[in-house]
Amino acid sequence: MSDKPEKFIDENGLRLDGRRVDEIRPMTVEMGVLSRADGSCYLEWGNNKVLAAVYGPRELHPRRLQRPSEALVRYRYNMAAFSVEDRIRPGPSRRSTEISKVSGEAFEPVVMKQFYPGAVIDVFAEVLQADAGTRTAAINAATLALVDAGIPMKGLVASCAVGKVDGQLVLDLNKPEDNYGDADLPIAMTEDGEITLLQMDGNLTADEIAKGIEMVRKGCEQIFAIQKEALLSKFGTADEEEILKEAELQAEVATSEDESEDVEVISETVSEAEIQAEDDELEAEDEDEDIELQDEAEAFTDDEVGDASDEAEDLFGEDVSEFEITENAESEDDSSSEPEGAESDEDEGEKNE
């Protein structure tokens, strides 16, 4: 391990490697470096060299680990034994296990796991050479490897760290700053600014944390630009003429669909109007028929009454109305009058007893 430098930032505001406090180290990316992996990416960030590979989605074994509604994303971070000056013990350690867990959770909001229920997506991040910020470099490489594997994602994930040296916040720590600095704050976030990973080693005030997050946000914007450039170089770009033609075709399809919908609405309106007109005509015809039938009935009744009156006058020689009145009066008198000597059946019965 090298000795601690006297100053990390000189009078001109430059750091030991010549960067400003808000600048990131140079980054280069190469995708599709492993033919047997479903997706892969090789990333160099400063003196960091990281290789990321994705395998899956594939069936998960043992089956008891399967999730019935979504896929399982397994992230494995490992530092090669030769990645640092002092050779480290190969195999997993407490540090690599912790970084694997938190780094895998950084992809939870973006990986669309619901499309692969019961499957597993394995992400391997191997650090070949370490120079501070290896977990952030591995996340950036793993994001591109997932895209290279065709895993559906809502967006990219970028990661960067901010630290404190000489009482001042600096972006993307190098090895001396990481080893001898006062604090280290690695952060991962989506393109929407959602933070998916945040860890801290050291002491920072609340204001320093807020300022550090804004510095990381600007650094991640630069990383997103590098990632997108790598994706375009891998998958190519469409010509401007093809994009315009496709846009025109989509516009024509949308216009034809709108016109067809308008025609359907107009035809439906016309058909409804015709049906309503036919119903009105039928109702009018029914009303006319009812009026004619009523007139015929009234005319027929008047004719019958007139004929009956004429026949009665010819037979009886007097007005029918007077004859009816006289006849009714006589019938009432006959029914009300009884013989004086007549006795009821009840009276006769009493006498017999």
Secondary structure, 3 states (H helix, E strand, C coil): CCCCCCCCECCCCCECCCCCCCCCCCEEEEECCCCCCCEEEEEEECCEEEEEEEEEEEECCCHHHCCCCCCEEEEEEEECCCCCCCCCCCCCCHHHHHHHHHHHHCCCCCECHHHCCCEEEEEEEEEEECCCCHHHHHHHHHHHHHHHCCCCECCCEEEEEEEEECCEEEECCCHHHHHHCCEEEEEEEECCCCEEEECCEECCCHHHHHHHHHHHHHHHHHHHHHHHHHHHHHHCCCCHHHHHHHHHHHHHHHHHHHHHHHHHHHHHHHHHHHHHHHHHHHHHHHHHHHHHHHHHHHHHHHHHHHHHHHHHHHHHCCCHHHHHHHHHHHHHHHHHCCCCCCCCHHHHHHHHC
